[in-house]
Every structure is written in structure tokens, then in C-alpha cells.
Amino acid sequence: MLVDDGSAAVSLPECRCSRAARHRRAHPVTDKRKVRRDHADVFCTTEEGVKGKKAVEWRLVDEAMPRSKLDETVAERAKKIASRQEQERT
């Protein structure tokens, strides 16, 4: 979950690629984190990371929501997880 407040972003700190690595298209993050090569290129060339809707579209986060809905969403997700775990026990 990402709180989409306009300033939150997803970034990959290990993707500080050198210029030579970008030219070779060698991105260690593509294998380790299963990030597409074209997305890794964006991470390597921007400092601000990927925000909100784009992070969801790129499947970097499950969902993005305003801060006002965070508590409600976390509570719903916790209930679902708890009920699944309870069903697995029985």
C-alpha cells in the first residue's frame, strides 16, 4: 500500500546505475526484484521515483490511496488475512 499524498514515491536505491551499465542494459534490479528493464531504465534516470497511479500500474505496490482511507483499508486487509489464517487452521 502506498499513501498517495502527492509526495510519496517508490524508489529502488540499489538502482543507482552507472552510465556504462545503462548502455549495456545491465540492471541487477531486474532479476532481484523482477522489475522490467524499461522500468529499471526509468528508475536509473529519475531521482524522484515512481508515484501513485504509475506505481500501481507497474505493480510496484498493490494499491495507492489517500491518507484519509489508510486506516479503513488496513483494517479491512487485516480482517481478510485473519479470516484466511483461521480457515487454514480448521
Backbone torsions as a table, in degrees:
resi	resn	phi	psi	omega
1	MET	NA	141.3	178.4
2	LEU	-127.1	126.4	174.0
3	VAL	-78.1	112.2	-175.8
4	ASP	-89.6	84.5	-179.1
5	ASP	-104.5	11.1	179.4
6	GLY	93.3	-20.4	179.5
7	SER	-116.3	-16.6	-180.0
8	ALA	-72.9	140.1	-179.7
9	ALA	-150.0	156.4	175.2
10	VAL	-98.2	130.6	176.4
11	SER	-136.9	159.5	178.9
12	LEU	-118.9	99.0	-174.2
13	PRO	-61.7	-27.9	-179.1
14	GLU	-76.8	-2.3	-177.7
15	CYS	-95.5	32.3	174.0
16	ARG	-82.7	78.4	-172.3
17	CYS	-78.5	146.9	173.2
18	SER	-78.8	161.8	179.5
19	ARG	-60.5	-39.3	179.7
20	ALA	-63.4	-40.4	179.6
21	ALA	-65.0	-37.8	178.8
22	ARG	-64.4	-37.7	-179.8
23	HIS	-69.8	-32.9	178.0
24	ARG	-81.8	-9.3	-176.4
25	ARG	62.3	33.4	179.7
26	ALA	-96.9	104.1	-179.8
27	HIS	-120.2	105.1	179.0
28	PRO	-59.9	-25.4	-177.4
29	VAL	-70.8	-22.0	-178.5
30	THR	-66.4	-34.5	178.5
31	ASP	-84.8	-44.6	-174.5
32	LYS	-66.2	-43.6	-175.1
33	ARG	-111.5	4.6	179.2
34	LYS	59.2	42.7	177.6
35	VAL	-97.2	134.3	179.1
36	ARG	-61.3	149.8	-177.8
37	ARG	-60.4	-41.4	-179.5
38	ASP	-66.7	-33.5	175.8
39	HIS	-70.7	-38.2	177.2
40	ALA	-61.9	-36.0	176.4
41	ASP	-59.4	-42.0	179.2
42	VAL	-64.0	-44.5	178.6
43	PHE	-59.7	-35.5	-177.8
44	CYS	-76.0	-19.9	-175.0
45	THR	-109.1	-5.8	177.6
46	THR	-121.9	145.3	179.5
47	GLU	-92.3	-24.4	-172.8
48	GLU	-82.7	-10.0	179.9
49	GLY	81.8	-166.3	-177.8
50	VAL	-112.8	129.1	-174.6
51	LYS	-105.1	158.1	169.7
52	GLY	29.2	-111.8	-173.7
53	LYS	-58.4	-39.7	-178.9
54	LYS	-65.3	-37.7	177.9
55	ALA	-63.1	-36.8	176.8
56	VAL	-70.0	-45.8	179.5
57	GLU	-59.0	-38.2	-179.3
58	TRP	-82.7	1.4	180.0
59	ARG	59.0	37.1	175.1
60	LEU	-86.3	-26.6	175.3
61	VAL	-135.1	157.7	179.6
62	ASP	-72.2	-40.4	-179.2
63	GLU	-160.0	156.5	175.6
64	ALA	-121.2	137.3	-176.5
65	MET	-145.3	158.0	174.1
66	PRO	-69.6	154.7	-179.0
67	ARG	-56.2	-32.6	-177.7
68	SER	-64.2	-23.0	-179.1
69	LYS	-102.5	1.4	-175.2
70	LEU	-62.2	-52.1	-177.2
71	ASP	-58.7	-44.7	179.9
72	GLU	-62.6	-44.4	-178.9
73	THR	-66.3	-41.0	178.7
74	VAL	-64.3	-41.7	179.0
75	ALA	-62.9	-43.9	178.4
76	GLU	-62.1	-45.1	-179.1
77	ARG	-63.9	-40.2	179.5
78	ALA	-63.9	-40.2	177.8
79	LYS	-63.1	-42.4	179.4
80	LYS	-62.8	-44.4	-180.0
81	ILE	-64.0	-43.6	179.9
82	ALA	-63.0	-41.9	-179.3
83	SER	-67.2	-37.9	176.7
84	ARG	-62.8	-43.6	179.4
85	GLN	-65.0	-38.8	178.0
86	GLU	-64.0	-40.9	178.8
87	GLN	-65.4	-36.2	179.5
88	GLU	-68.2	-30.2	-179.8
89	ARG	-73.7	-27.6	-177.1
90	THR	-96.9	NA	NA
